[in-house]
Amino acid sequence: MPVHIAIEVVALVAVVAAGAALARRIGISAPLLLVVIGVAASYLPFIPRIHLAPEVVLVGFLPPLLYSAAIKTSLVDFAKHRRSIGLLSVGLVAFTALGVGVVTWWLLGRVAESIGQEPLPFWAAFAIGAVVAPPDAVAATAIARRVGLPRRVVTILEGESLLNDATALVCLRTAVAAALVAPTVLHVGLDFLRAAGGGVLIGIVVTFVLAKIRRRFTDPVLDTTLSLTAPFIAYIAAENHYVHASGVLAVVVTGLLLGHKAPIIQSAKSRMSERTNWRTFQFLLENTVFLLIGLQTRWILDDLSASPLPTWLIATTTLAVFLAVVLLRPIWVIPTTFLSRRFLGPSRPGPVKFPALIVVSWAGMRGVVTLAAVFTLPENTPHREVLVFIALAVTAGTLLVQGSTLPWLVRRLRLPGPDPAEDALQEAAVLQGAHRAAIERLAEVTTPDDPPAVLDVLRQRGEARAQAAWERLGRPESEYETPSEAYRRLRVAMLEAERAHILKVRDAGLVADEVLQRAQNALDIEESILDRDEDDDVGGRSENLRPKVPPGGACEHLEEAPVVVTPNTPDGCEECMAIGHGWVHLRLCLGCGHVGCCDSSELKHASKHHDQTKHPVMRSFEPGETWRWCFIDEKLG
């Protein structure tokens, strides 16, 4: 028996990895492909019948999935979009649960009764509405990032998916409780407040305790181990029968706060270890879940065949619920957005544009919570097998219809994704400011006994990191190798030689393996930094990095400087051309029209010109670029 279980687990992981890899290769949604693979596999004779127990999903899968998403979500962005997130995660879920409940109750209640079948009570209809109400946390954001949606839309969808499960599960719990006692509006409201308030409070307490502990952990292994237990600690603490709060909310709050505090309470090694481990953990969990959803198909259909309801009524109800789930979302999203602007004023980041609202309205794919929650319905629920089938059909249908058409819709609406040029400019400005702060701090802590050579190395390393971001904005047609590119090429060759020597020493058996591992780890860390730089370079200096609109702020020098001036030498850097030297990219002095090479270039004539003339502002002299830079205030404009 243990061998069979091991074989099944290995096969499951192998199929998940192969399916996800195939989805990336052919450019479709991994959740959608894995559901299809699961459906097909469920009909193979050698595949065992797998029942997805609700406890496994709600306790084993959901907390770590929500936590892994929460620790990567910006608390600042989450708070900035709290109105939109609240309208979707609370208002839309309740609206969908009620709307689907009414549709289901009319068909399986009134119509079923009229043909002599047992009617479905309203509490059960409202329960299936709560089951299908929350969109999946993984499917929507995975597609959103793949098709390049604006970051604001991605943030709203992520925020919705973090909180809507809590609302849906509270609604489901209320509906099931109504089977025993008819709840009042006051009772429902108090239950929701207790679940929500208790979940938030437990999340804050768990965060406080874990943060205190993690400050004392310097070992990345111990810190990552505690991180892997954090979602389960928060969930169990909230869901125990004494508190009876929302474990989902407790997990989300814990993840948001710990992710926000990570740079303060964790070491750099711990953060790197945590990111790597959670990426692997999240990949396996979320993709396994969708494969398991598909594997439920055969036995759910087998159970459905025993239903006394006529086929036409089952099909009509399923189609009606699916259409209600799809249509109720835009019916809620678009009007409430405009009404909230009218009565509450525009949100702080500015109004969401109408094309973005259409995408948000269509990004309603359901997932694992829907299928897990339906299994929590009591066994004596009338027509339970039909309700389970409806949950499966809505999950698969939204993944197929909305999941497959969402990329097309985004392209059709021509929604602009994140601007790589603006990102590069902002990164360069941030690193420039960070380097300036580091140099100022270095001047404060330097003593007369500090070796000048060491100080020079420290200054050069900080400057090189700051200038690498500027190099990404160079001309793609330039054949001149930037300093960062040259450093990466040469350092990779050196690392290969160093690693070959370490392996030679290892094979000779002359040095303890623990010593060799430490040396190997040092090389791996440095190589991983070089790999990251190469990945961020987006293939080198690219045409995609053409900033058209400067991203930010102004100072008095930028406000006073002209936007354009006549260049003295339109063909290139004056000094470099005089000596026959090359450059990376060019800068135009807005004080006198001097054209010089940037600081990423070897001779840095633009900065040298500023040092000589004190002209404060220069602008890019590259085609299509309009951004300006103030030397004095170190600000973009």
C-alpha positions in Angstrom: 0.0 0.0 0.0 2.7 2.6 0.8 4.4 1.9 -2.5 1.2 2.4 -4.4 0.7 5.8 -2.6 4.2 6.8 -3.4 3.7 5.9 -7.1 0.5 7.9 -7.2 2.1 11.0 -5.6 5.1 10.8 -7.9 2.8 10.4 -11.0 0.7 13.3 -9.8 3.7 15.6 -9.4 5.1 14.5 -12.8 1.9 15.2 -14.6 1.6 18.6 -12.9 5.1 19.5 -14.0 4.7 18.3 -17.5 1.2 19.9 -17.9 2.5 23.3 -16.6 5.5 23.1 -18.9 3.3 22.3 -21.9 1.0 25.1 -21.1 3.8 27.6 -21.0 5.2 26.2 -24.3 1.9 26.5 -26.2 0.9 29.7 -24.5 -2.3 28.8 -22.7 -3.5 28.9 -19.1 -1.9 26.1 -17.0 -5.1 25.7 -14.8 -7.2 25.2 -17.8 -4.9 22.6 -19.4 -4.5 20.7 -16.1 -8.3 20.6 -15.6 -8.7 19.1 -19.2 -5.9 16.6 -18.5 -7.6 15.6 -15.2 -11.0 15.1 -16.9 -9.4 12.9 -19.6 -7.4 11.0 -17.0 -10.5 10.3 -14.9 -11.9 8.0 -17.6 -8.7 5.9 -18.0 -9.3 2.5 -16.5 -6.0 2.3 -14.5 -6.6 5.7 -12.8 -8.0 5.2 -9.3 -11.1 7.0 -8.2 -10.0 10.1 -6.3 -12.3 12.0 -3.9 -11.2 15.5 -3.0 -12.1 15.7 0.7 -13.1 19.3 1.7 -10.9 19.2 4.8 -7.8 18.5 2.6 -8.5 21.6 0.5 -9.8 24.0 3.1 -7.1 23.1 5.6 -4.2 21.6 3.6 -4.3 23.6 0.3 -6.1 26.9 0.9 -4.1 28.4 3.8 -0.6 28.0 2.2 -1.9 29.1 -1.2 -3.4 32.3 0.3 -0.4 32.9 2.4 2.1 32.5 -0.5 0.0 35.1 -2.5 -0.3 37.5 0.5 3.4 37.7 1.4 4.0 38.8 -2.2 1.2 41.4 -2.3 2.1 45.0 -1.5 0.3 46.1 1.6 0.6 49.7 0.4 -1.1 48.9 -3.0 -3.7 46.8 -1.2 -4.6 49.7 1.1 -4.6 52.1 -1.9 -7.2 50.0 -3.7 -9.2 48.9 -0.6 -12.5 50.4 -2.0 -12.4 48.4 -5.2 -11.2 45.3 -3.4 -13.9 45.6 -0.8 -16.7 46.0 -3.4 -15.5 42.9 -5.1 -14.5 40.6 -2.2 -17.5 41.4 0.0 -20.3 43.1 -2.0 -19.9 41.1 -5.2 -19.7 37.7 -3.4 -22.9 38.4 -1.3 -24.7 39.7 -4.5 -23.6 36.6 -6.5 -24.6 34.2 -3.7 -28.0 35.8 -3.4 -28.6 36.0 -7.2 -27.5 32.4 -7.9 -29.5 31.3 -4.9 -32.7 32.8 -6.3 -32.1 31.3 -9.7 -31.4 27.8 -8.3 -34.3 28.0 -5.8 -36.8 28.8 -8.6 -35.6 26.0 -10.9 -34.8 23.2 -8.4 -37.5 24.4 -5.9 -40.6 25.8 -7.7 -40.1 24.0 -11.0 -39.1 20.7 -9.4 -42.1 20.8 -7.1 -44.4 21.5 -10.0 -43.3 18.2 -11.7 -43.7 16.2 -8.5 -40.1 16.2 -7.4 -38.7 17.1 -3.9 -38.2 20.9 -3.9 -34.8 22.4 -3.0 -35.1 24.6 0.1 -33.9 28.1 -0.1 -31.0 27.6 2.3 -29.5 25.0 0.0 -30.0 27.2 -3.0 -28.3 30.1 -1.2 -25.5 27.6 -0.2 -24.8 26.7 -3.8 -24.8 30.4 -4.5 -22.1 30.9 -1.9 -20.2 28.0 -3.2 -19.9 29.3 -6.8 -19.5 33.0 -5.8 -15.7 33.4 -5.2 -13.4 33.6 -8.2 -10.2 31.6 -7.9 -7.0 33.3 -6.6 -4.7 31.6 -9.0 -6.5 31.4 -12.4 -7.3 35.1 -12.8 -3.9 36.5 -11.7 -1.9 33.9 -13.6 -3.7 34.9 -16.8 -3.6 38.6 -15.9 0.2 38.6 -15.5 0.7 36.4 -18.6 -1.2 38.8 -20.9 0.3 41.9 -19.4 -2.6 43.6 -17.7 -2.0 47.0 -16.0 -0.6 46.5 -12.5 -3.6 48.2 -11.0 -6.0 45.6 -12.4 -3.7 42.8 -11.3 -3.6 44.3 -7.7 -7.4 44.5 -7.6 -7.9 41.0 -8.8 -5.3 39.7 -6.3 -6.8 41.6 -3.5 -10.3 40.3 -4.4 -9.1 36.7 -4.5 -7.4 37.0 -1.1 -10.6 38.1 0.7 -13.5 36.7 -1.3 -13.1 33.2 0.0 -13.7 34.4 3.6 -17.0 36.1 2.6 -18.1 33.0 0.6 -17.3 30.6 3.4 -19.2 32.8 6.0 -22.2 32.9 3.6 -22.0 29.1 3.2 -21.8 28.6 7.0 -24.8 30.8 7.5 -26.8 28.9 4.8 -26.0 25.5 6.4 -26.9 26.8 9.8 -30.3 28.0 8.4 -31.2 24.4 7.9 -31.5 24.0 11.6 -32.5 27.5 12.8 -33.9 30.3 10.8 -31.4 33.1 11.2 -32.3 36.7 11.5 -30.6 39.6 9.7 -29.1 40.6 13.0 -27.7 37.1 13.5 -26.2 37.0 10.1 -24.6 40.4 10.5 -23.2 39.6 13.9 -21.8 36.3 12.6 -20.1 38.0 9.7 -18.6 40.7 12.0 -17.4 38.0 14.4 -15.8 36.0 11.6 -14.2 39.0 9.9 -13.2 40.9 13.0 -11.9 37.8 14.8 -9.9 36.8 11.7 -8.3 40.2 11.4 -7.5 40.2 15.1 -6.0 36.7 15.1 -4.0 37.6 12.1 -2.5 40.6 13.8 -1.7 38.7 17.0 -0.1 35.8 15.0 2.0 38.3 13.1 3.2 40.0 16.3 4.2 36.7 17.8 5.9 35.3 14.7 7.7 38.6 14.0 9.1 38.6 17.5 10.4 35.0 17.0 11.7 35.5 13.5 13.8 38.5 14.6 15.9 36.1 16.7 16.3 33.5 13.9 19.4 34.0 11.8 19.4 30.5 10.3 17.6 30.6 7.0 16.5 27.0 7.4 14.8 27.7 10.8 13.2 30.9 9.5 11.9 29.2 6.4 10.5 26.3 8.5 8.6 28.8 10.6 7.4 30.5 7.5 5.9 27.3 6.1 4.0 26.8 9.4 2.7 30.4 9.6 -0.5 29.9 7.5 -1.5 26.8 9.4 -0.9 28.5 12.8 -3.0 31.5 11.8 -5.8 29.3 10.3 -6.0 26.9 13.2 -5.9 29.7 15.8 -8.9 31.4 14.1 -11.0 28.4 13.2 -10.9 26.7 16.6 -14.3 26.3 18.3 -13.6 28.8 21.0 -12.9 31.7 18.6 -14.9 30.5 15.5 -13.4 33.3 13.3 -12.4 33.3 9.7 -9.2 31.3 9.3 -8.9 32.6 5.7 -8.9 36.2 6.8 -6.4 35.4 9.6 -4.0 33.8 7.0 -4.3 36.7 4.6 -3.7 39.3 7.3 -0.7 37.4 8.6 0.8 37.1 5.1 0.2 40.7 4.2 1.8 42.0 7.4 4.7 39.5 7.5 5.5 40.2 3.8 5.5 44.0 4.6 7.8 43.5 7.5 10.1 41.0 5.9 13.0 43.5 5.1 13.0 44.4 8.8 12.6 41.1 10.6 14.4 38.8 8.2 18.0 38.5 7.0 18.8 38.6 3.3 19.5 34.9 3.3 16.2 34.1 5.0 14.3 36.2 2.4 16.0 34.5 -0.5 15.3 31.1 1.0 11.7 31.9 1.8 11.0 33.2 -1.7 12.5 30.1 -3.4 10.8 27.6 -1.2 7.4 29.3 -1.4 7.6 29.6 -5.2 8.1 25.8 -5.4 5.4 25.1 -2.8 2.9 27.4 -4.5 3.6 25.9 -7.9 3.0 22.4 -6.7 -0.1 23.2 -4.7 -1.9 25.4 -7.2 -1.3 23.2 -10.2 -2.1 20.0 -8.3 -5.4 21.4 -7.2 -6.5 22.0 -10.8 -5.5 18.5 -11.8 -7.4 17.1 -8.9 -10.5 19.1 -10.0 -10.5 17.4 -13.3 -10.0 14.0 -11.7 -13.3 14.4 -9.9 -15.3 14.5 -13.1 -16.0 10.8 -13.6 -17.3 9.9 -10.2 -19.4 13.1 -9.9 -21.1 12.2 -13.2 -21.6 8.7 -11.9 -23.3 10.0 -8.8 -25.4 12.4 -10.9 -26.9 9.5 -12.9 -28.7 8.4 -9.7 -30.6 11.7 -9.4 -34.4 11.5 -9.7 -34.5 14.9 -11.4 -35.1 14.8 -15.2 -32.0 15.5 -17.3 -33.6 18.6 -18.9 -34.0 20.2 -15.5 -30.5 19.4 -14.4 -29.1 20.8 -17.7 -31.3 23.9 -17.6 -30.3 24.6 -14.0 -26.6 24.1 -14.6 -26.7 26.4 -17.7 -28.8 29.0 -15.8 -26.4 29.0 -12.8 -23.4 29.4 -15.1 -25.0 32.3 -16.9 -25.9 33.9 -13.6 -22.3 33.6 -12.4 -20.9 35.2 -15.5 -23.5 38.0 -15.9 -23.9 39.0 -12.3 -20.3 40.1 -12.1 -20.5 42.9 -14.7 -24.0 43.8 -13.4 -22.4 44.5 -10.1 -18.9 45.7 -11.1 -19.8 48.5 -13.5 -22.7 50.2 -11.7 -21.1 50.0 -8.3 -17.9 51.5 -9.6 -19.6 54.6 -11.0 -21.9 54.9 -8.0 -19.0 54.8 -5.6 -17.3 57.5 -7.5 -20.5 59.6 -7.5 -21.2 59.3 -3.7 -17.7 58.7 -2.3 -15.6 60.6 -4.7 -12.8 59.3 -6.9 -10.4 56.8 -5.4 -6.9 58.0 -4.5 -5.1 56.4 -7.4 -7.7 57.8 -9.8 -10.7 56.2 -11.6 -10.4 52.8 -13.2 -10.9 53.1 -16.9 -13.9 51.5 -18.6 -11.9 48.9 -20.6 -10.2 47.8 -17.4 -13.7 47.4 -15.8 -14.7 45.1 -18.6 -11.6 42.9 -18.0 -12.3 42.8 -14.3 -15.9 41.9 -15.0 -14.8 39.0 -17.2 -12.0 37.7 -15.0 -14.3 35.5 -12.9 -12.8 32.0 -13.2 -13.7 29.7 -10.4 -11.4 27.1 -8.8 -10.6 24.8 -6.0 -12.6 26.6 -3.2 -15.8 26.2 -5.2 -15.3 22.5 -5.6 -14.1 22.0 -2.0 -16.9 24.1 -0.4 -19.7 22.1 -2.2 -18.5 18.9 -0.5 -19.1 20.5 2.9 -22.9 20.5 2.3 -24.6 18.0 4.6 -25.2 14.5 3.2 -28.9 14.9 3.6 -29.1 18.0 1.5 -31.8 17.5 -1.2 -30.4 16.9 -4.6 -26.8 17.1 -3.3 -25.4 15.2 -6.3 -26.9 17.9 -8.6 -25.4 20.7 -6.6 -22.0 19.0 -6.7 -22.3 18.7 -10.4 -23.3 22.4 -10.8 -20.1 23.4 -8.8 -17.9 21.3 -11.1 -19.6 22.6 -14.2 -19.3 26.2 -13.2 -15.6 25.7 -12.3 -14.8 24.0 -15.6 -17.0 26.3 -17.6 -15.5 29.5 -16.3 -12.0 28.2 -16.8 -12.8 27.2 -20.3 -15.0 30.1 -21.5 -13.6 33.0 -19.5 -10.1 31.7 -19.0 -9.5 31.0 -22.7 -11.0 34.3 -23.9 -9.6 36.7 -21.4 -6.2 37.1 -23.3 -8.2 37.8 -26.5 -10.3 40.4 -24.7 -7.3 42.2 -23.3 -5.7 42.3 -26.7 -8.9 43.5 -28.2 -9.3 46.3 -25.7 -5.6 47.2 -26.1 -5.1 47.7 -22.4 -1.5 48.9 -21.8 0.5 46.6 -19.6 3.4 47.7 -17.4 5.7 50.0 -19.3 9.2 48.5 -19.2 10.7 51.9 -20.0 9.0 53.6 -17.1 10.0 50.7 -14.8 13.6 51.0 -15.9 13.6 54.8 -15.3 12.0 54.4 -11.9 14.5 51.6 -11.0 17.4 53.8 -12.1 16.1 56.7 -10.0 15.6 54.6 -6.9 19.1 53.0 -7.2 20.7 56.4 -7.8 19.1 57.7 -4.7 20.1 54.6 -2.7 23.6 55.0 -3.9 23.7 58.6 -2.9 22.4 57.6 0.6 25.1 54.9 0.8 27.9 57.3 -0.1 26.7 59.8 2.5 26.6 57.0 5.1 30.1 55.8 4.0 31.4 59.3 4.6 29.9 59.3 8.1 31.4 56.0 9.2 34.8 56.3 7.5 37.8 56.7 9.7 41.3 57.8 8.8 42.5 54.2 9.3 40.2 52.8 6.6 42.2 51.7 3.6 41.6 54.0 0.6 41.5 50.9 -1.7 38.6 49.5 0.2 36.7 52.7 0.1 37.2 52.9 -3.7 35.9 49.4 -4.1 32.8 50.2 -2.0 32.1 53.3 -4.1 32.6 51.5 -7.4 30.3 48.6 -6.5 27.4 50.9 -5.5 27.9 53.0 -8.6 28.0 50.0 -10.9 24.7 48.7 -9.5 23.1 52.1 -10.0 24.5 52.5 -13.5 23.4 49.1 -14.7 19.8 50.2 -14.6 20.5 53.2 -16.9 22.3 50.9 -19.4 19.1 49.1 -20.1 17.8 52.2 -21.8 20.7 52.3 -24.3 20.3 52.0 -28.1 19.8 48.4 -29.2 21.7 49.0 -32.4 24.8 50.1 -30.5 27.6 47.6 -30.9 29.4 49.1 -27.9 29.5 46.7 -24.9 28.4 48.4 -21.7 30.5 48.0 -18.6 27.9 45.8 -16.9 27.7 43.5 -20.0 31.5 43.3 -20.1 31.6 42.6 -16.3 28.9 39.9 -16.6 30.7 38.2 -19.5 34.1 38.2 -17.9 32.9 37.3 -14.4 30.9 34.3 -15.7 34.1 33.0 -17.4 36.0 33.4 -14.2 33.2 31.6 -12.1 33.4 28.7 -14.5 37.1 28.4 -13.9 36.7 28.7 -10.2 34.0 26.0 -10.1 36.1 23.7 -12.3 38.9 24.0 -9.8 36.6 23.3 -6.8 35.3 20.2 -8.5 38.9 19.1 -9.2 39.7 19.5 -5.6 36.5 17.6 -4.6 37.3 14.7 -6.9 40.8 14.4 -5.5 39.4 14.1 -2.0 41.9 16.5 -0.5 39.5 18.9 1.3 36.5 18.3 3.6 33.2 18.3 1.7 31.7 20.9 4.2 34.5 23.4 3.2 33.9 22.8 -0.5 30.2 23.3 -0.1 30.7 26.7 1.5 33.0 27.7 -1.3 30.5 26.4 -3.9 27.6 28.2 -2.2 29.6 31.5 -2.4 30.0 31.0 -6.2 26.3 30.1 -6.6 25.1 33.2 -4.8 27.3 35.4 -7.0 26.2 33.6 -10.2 22.5 33.9 -9.2 23.0 37.7 -9.0 24.5 37.7 -12.5 21.6 35.5 -13.7 19.1 38.0 -12.2 20.8 40.9 -13.9 20.7 39.1 -17.2 17.0 38.2 -16.8 16.1 41.8 -15.8 18.0 43.1 -18.9 15.2 41.8 -21.1 17.6 40.6 -23.7 19.8 43.7 -23.5 19.1 47.2 -24.6 15.7 46.8 -26.2 13.4 48.8 -28.4 10.8 48.0 -25.7 12.6 50.3 -23.3 11.6 53.6 -25.0 10.3 55.9 -22.3 7.7 58.2 -23.8 6.2 59.7 -20.7 8.4 60.6 -17.8 7.2 58.8 -14.6 7.7 61.3 -12.0 8.1 64.4 -9.9 9.7 67.7 -10.6 12.1 70.1 -8.8 12.7 73.7 -9.4 15.6 73.0 -11.8 13.4 70.7 -13.9 10.6 73.2 -13.9 12.8 76.0 -15.0 14.8 74.0 -17.6 13.6 74.1 -21.2 12.1 70.9 -22.7 14.4 71.0 -25.8 17.4 72.8 -26.9 19.4 72.7 -30.2 22.2 70.1 -29.8 25.7 71.3 -30.6 26.6 67.9 -32.2 23.6 65.9 -33.3 25.7 62.9 -34.4 27.0 61.9 -30.9 29.2 62.7 -27.9 31.5 65.7 -28.7 34.5 64.5 -26.8 34.2 60.8 -27.8 33.9 61.7 -31.5 37.0 63.9 -31.2 39.1 60.9 -30.0 37.3 58.2 -31.9 35.8 56.5 -28.9 32.4 54.7 -28.5 29.6 55.3 -26.1 26.6 53.5 -24.6 24.0 56.2 -25.0 23.8 60.0 -25.1 22.7 62.9 -22.9 21.9 66.5 -24.0 22.6 69.4 -21.6 19.6 71.7 -21.5 21.8 74.6 -20.4 24.0 74.8 -23.5 23.2 72.0 -25.9 26.3 69.9 -25.2 26.0 66.3 -26.2 27.9 63.9 -24.0 28.0 60.2 -23.2 26.2 58.9 -20.1 27.7 57.5 -16.9 27.2 54.0 -18.2 29.7 54.8 -20.9 33.3 54.4 -20.2 34.3 58.1 -20.3 31.2 59.7 -18.7 31.4 63.0 -20.6 27.8 64.1 -19.6 28.6 64.1 -15.9 32.0 65.6 -16.5 30.4 68.4 -18.4 28.0 69.1 -15.5 31.0 69.1 -13.1 32.7 71.8 -15.2 29.7 74.0 -16.1 27.2 73.3 -13.2 24.3 73.2 -15.7 21.7 71.3 -13.6 19.5 69.5 -16.1 20.1 67.1 -19.0 17.8 65.0 -21.0 18.1 61.8 -22.9 19.3 62.2 -26.5 18.1 58.8 -27.6 15.3 58.5 -30.2 11.8 58.5 -28.6 13.0 59.3 -25.1 11.9 62.6 -23.4 12.9 62.1 -19.8 15.1 64.6 -18.0 17.5 64.3 -15.1 18.4 66.9 -12.5 22.0 66.5 -11.3 21.5 68.6 -8.2 18.4 67.1 -6.8 18.9 63.7 -8.5 15.3 63.6 -9.7 13.6 62.4 -12.9 11.1 64.6 -14.7 
